[in-house]
Amino acid sequence: MAQTEEPSTKALQRWLILVACFRLLSVGIGIFKPDKFKTTLFDLAPSFVNPLFGRLFAAWTMVTCILCVACAWQPTNRAIYSVTLCSFLVALAFFLSESIIFKTVGLRALASPLIVAGISVAWMSAGFNYYTREAMFCSGDPSKSQ
């Protein structure tokens, strides 16, 4: 992780690493035990879960895991921060639509993704300008360095 003096930035970095660890666990489940998703995640439509689905879910989750680690490493990088925030928004939209529209995820299974993505979206949205403020002064534009 990038060295920083601010407790708020350190807290965000720790949160993102924690989320990345949980996501890494989901990657392992998706690859090696996809049937577990039938009861723990897509409990209202277990017939939709198969090994291919597990691997696809694992691939997407691995990308979001990498984004969390990259953002934890450089939380002041606007591009990385923005893409990581967007990945939480996509996850939130995905799980909410699976629950509300497609009826494949029950409320109990929805709780964890909703809490993690909800906290992350709220925290990262509220802190966007705060965490990425250094990027405004280090944009590489020579006209801004004078």
C-alpha positions in Angstrom: 0.0 0.0 0.0 1.1 3.5 -0.7 2.4 5.3 2.4 0.1 8.0 3.7 -0.2 9.9 6.9 -3.9 10.4 7.0 -6.0 7.9 9.1 -9.0 8.2 6.7 -6.9 7.1 3.8 -5.4 4.2 5.8 -8.9 3.1 6.8 -10.1 3.1 3.1 -7.0 1.1 2.1 -7.6 -1.5 4.9 -11.3 -1.7 3.9 -10.4 -2.3 0.2 -7.9 -5.0 1.2 -10.5 -6.7 3.4 -13.0 -6.6 0.5 -10.4 -8.0 -1.9 -9.7 -10.9 0.5 -13.4 -11.8 0.7 -13.7 -11.5 -3.1 -10.7 -13.8 -3.4 -12.6 -16.3 -1.3 -15.5 -16.1 -3.7 -13.1 -16.6 -6.6 -12.0 -19.9 -5.1 -15.6 -21.0 -4.5 -16.5 -20.1 -8.1 -13.7 -22.2 -9.5 -13.6 -25.2 -7.1 -17.0 -25.4 -5.5 -19.6 -23.6 -7.7 -22.4 -25.6 -6.3 -22.0 -23.7 -3.0 -23.5 -20.7 -4.8 -26.8 -22.7 -5.2 -27.5 -22.3 -1.5 -25.4 -19.3 -0.4 -26.0 -16.8 -3.2 -28.5 -17.8 -5.9 -30.8 -19.6 -3.5 -34.0 -18.8 -5.4 -32.7 -20.2 -8.7 -30.2 -22.9 -8.0 -30.7 -24.5 -11.4 -29.0 -21.5 -13.0 -25.7 -22.3 -11.2 -23.3 -24.6 -13.0 -19.6 -25.0 -13.3 -19.4 -22.5 -16.2 -21.4 -19.9 -14.2 -19.0 -20.5 -11.3 -15.9 -19.8 -13.4 -17.5 -16.7 -15.1 -18.5 -15.4 -11.6 -14.9 -16.1 -10.4 -13.4 -14.3 -13.4 -15.5 -11.1 -12.9 -14.8 -11.3 -9.1 -11.1 -11.6 -9.7 -11.1 -8.4 -11.8 -12.9 -6.6 -9.0 -10.5 -8.0 -6.5 -7.5 -6.7 -8.5 -9.2 -3.3 -8.7 -9.6 -3.2 -4.9 -5.9 -4.0 -4.4 -4.9 -1.4 -7.0 -7.0 1.3 -5.4 -5.8 0.4 -1.9 -2.2 0.7 -3.3 -2.9 4.1 -4.9 -6.1 5.6 -3.5 -5.2 9.1 -4.9 -5.1 7.9 -8.5 -8.4 9.2 -10.0 -8.6 6.7 -12.7 -8.1 3.6 -10.5 -10.4 5.1 -7.8 -13.1 5.8 -10.4 -13.0 2.4 -11.9 -13.0 0.7 -8.5 -16.0 2.8 -7.4 -17.8 1.8 -10.7 -17.1 -1.8 -10.0 -18.9 -1.5 -6.7 -21.8 0.2 -8.5 -22.0 -2.6 -11.0 -22.0 -5.2 -8.2 -24.7 -3.3 -6.4 -26.8 -3.0 -9.5 -26.2 -6.7 -10.4 -27.3 -8.1 -7.0 -30.2 -5.7 -6.6 -31.5 -6.6 -10.1 -31.0 -10.4 -9.4 -33.1 -10.0 -6.3 -35.8 -7.5 -7.3 -36.2 -8.1 -11.1 -35.0 -11.7 -11.8 -35.8 -13.2 -8.4 -32.7 -15.4 -8.3 -31.2 -14.0 -5.0 -33.1 -14.1 -1.8 -33.0 -11.3 0.9 -30.7 -13.4 3.1 -28.2 -14.0 0.3 -28.5 -10.3 -0.8 -27.4 -9.0 2.6 -23.6 -9.4 2.4 -23.2 -8.0 -1.2 -25.6 -5.2 -0.4 -23.7 -4.2 2.8 -20.2 -4.4 1.3 -21.1 -2.7 -2.0 -23.4 -0.2 -0.2 -20.8 0.9 2.3 -18.1 1.0 -0.4 -20.2 3.1 -2.8 -21.2 5.5 0.0 -17.7 5.9 1.3 -16.0 6.2 -2.0 -18.6 8.5 -3.5 -18.5 10.8 -0.4 -14.7 10.8 -0.4 -14.0 11.1 -4.1 -12.6 14.6 -4.1 -10.9 14.1 -0.7 -9.0 11.0 -1.7 -8.2 12.0 -5.2 -7.2 15.6 -4.5 -3.5 15.0 -5.0 -4.2 13.8 -8.6 -5.5 17.3 -9.4 -2.1 18.8 -8.7 -0.1 16.0 -10.3 -1.9 15.7 -13.6 1.2 15.9 -15.7 -0.2 19.0 -17.6 2.8 21.4 -17.8 0.5 24.5 -17.8 -0.7 23.6 -14.3 2.8 23.2 -12.8 3.6 26.9 -12.9 
